[in-house]
């Protein structure tokens, strides 16, 4: 995405370590439950 800082951050992280792991699968267990599915109403702008 033009103007995004994510590629710079990803390059910086890779230079620091370079190791990657598979992301964990989110689960609804334990004390805190999901409020709503992603992306969630809090990211929507009218």
N, C-alpha and C positions, 0 to 999 in steps of 0.2 A: 504494500500500500504506500503510495507516494507520501512522503512527509512523516512516516511512522518511525518511532524510535525502537520498535521491536527488533528489526534486523540488527541494529547496532548493539542492543542488549544481548541478543543471542550470540553474536560474534564475540562479545566480551566474555560471556560465560564460557563459551567453548575454549577460548584462549586460556582461561583460568584452570580448567580441568579437562573438558572434552568428553567426560563420561556422560552417558545418557541412560535412563531407565524407562521402562514402559510406565505410562501413567496408570494409577490405580483406578479401579472402577468404583464410582461413587455408590454408596449403599445407604439405605435409610435404616440404620439400626443405632441403638444406643440412646443417649439422652436427647440429642437434637435431631429433629426430622426436617425434611425439606418443606418449605412453605408452598412452593409452586414450581412447575417445570421451568427450565431455562428457556429463554433468557430472563424471564421474570418481568413483572410489571414495572419494577423500579428503573429499568433501562429504557422504557418507552417514553417518548416525548410527544405531546400533542401540540 
